[in-house]
Amino acid sequence: NVGEDEEDEDDPMKITEGKVTYEDANKGGGAKLLSYYHCGPTLHDTNANQEDAPTEVVLLHGAAFTKTDWKTSGILDTFCEINNDEDGGNLLLLALDLPVSADGVELGIAFDSLVRNQ
């Protein structure tokens, strides 16, 4: 997992960019690289007490777009600002660059890899 902070490293509400490798056992195996944007608590925080566990929001894009469109459109910034001001920082946001060919099984495998590696 490689994370590159775009803002202050100590502020979990700032948007960070990262990459994680996952095994795509669903489509004949092989390693795939998943790029993502993140803001909010880390995925490890989801293992906390269920009452305190963050709400996870995964933003997926269509065939003509990438994770960057969530950022350049201002949508990701808006969610992160809402998270700061109104949700007390309990909203975990991920904008993924999952391949368009991916199905629900591949999404699950990629997400599990994010949880293990973040």
KETORKE-691936 format. One record per residue (C-alpha): residue in one letter; x, z, y. Coordinates in steps of 0.25 Angstrom, whole numbers, padded with zeros to 4 digits, always signed. Each point is the difference from the previous one (the first is absolute). Layout:
! KETORKE-691936
AXZY
...
This chain:
! KETORKE-691936
N+0000+0000+0000
V+0006-0004+0013
G-0007+0005+0013
E+0003-0004+0014
D-0006+0008+0011
E-0004-0007+0012
E-0003+0012+0008
D+0005+0015+0000
E+0004+0004-0014
D-0006+0013+0001
D-0014-0005+0003
P-0008-0003-0013
M-0011-0007+0009
K+0009-0011+0004
I+0000-0013-0007
T+0012-0002-0010
E+0003-0012-0008
G+0005+0001-0015
K+0002-0007-0013
V-0002+0004-0014
T+0003-0007-0013
Y-0011+0000-0011
E-0001-0006-0014
D-0011-0010-0002
A-0004+0003-0014
N-0013-0007+0002
K+0006-0014+0002
G+0011-0001-0010
G+0009+0011+0006
G+0011-0001+0010
A+0003+0008+0012
K-0007-0003+0013
L+0003+0004+0014
L-0011+0006+0009
S+0001+0001+0015
Y-0009+0010+0007
Y-0002+0007+0013
H-0004+0015+0000
C-0004+0011+0009
G-0006+0014-0002
P+0004+0009-0011
T+0009-0005-0012
L-0006-0003-0013
H+0007+0012-0006
D-0009+0008+0009
T-0012-0005-0009
N+0005+0010-0011
A-0004+0012+0009
N-0012+0008-0001
Q-0012-0009-0002
E-0007+0006+0012
D+0012-0003+0009
A+0003-0014-0006
P+0001-0011+0010
T-0011-0011+0000
E+0007-0013-0005
V-0003-0013+0007
V+0007-0013-0006
L-0001-0012+0009
L+0001-0014-0008
H+0000-0014+0006
G-0005-0013-0004
A+0008-0012-0004
A+0003-0005+0014
F+0005+0013+0005
T+0011+0011-0002
K+0001+0015+0002
T+0006-0004+0014
D-0014-0005+0004
W-0005+0014-0001
K+0010+0004+0010
T+0000-0011+0010
S-0015+0000+0001
G+0001+0015+0004
I-0009+0004-0012
L+0011+0008-0006
D+0004+0007+0013
T-0015+0003+0003
F-0001+0007-0014
C+0013+0008+0002
E-0005+0004+0014
I-0013+0005-0005
N+0008+0007-0011
N+0008+0008+0011
D-0012+0003+0009
E-0012+0002-0009
D+0004+0002-0014
G+0010+0011+0001
G+0010-0009-0006
N-0007+0000-0014
L-0001-0015-0001
L+0010-0008-0008
L+0001-0014+0003
L+0007-0011-0007
A+0000-0015+0003
L+0005-0008-0012
D+0006-0013-0002
L-0006-0002-0014
P+0000-0014-0005
V-0013-0007+0001
S+0000-0003-0015
A+0000+0015-0003
D-0012+0007-0007
G-0004+0014+0000
V+0009+0003-0012
E+0012-0005+0008
L-0005+0008+0013
G+0000+0013-0009
I+0014-0002-0005
A+0005-0003+0014
F-0007+0012+0006
D+0006+0009-0012
S+0014-0005+0003
L-0002+0003+0015
V-0005+0015-0004
R+0012+0002-0009
N+0010-0006+0010
Q-0004+0004+0014
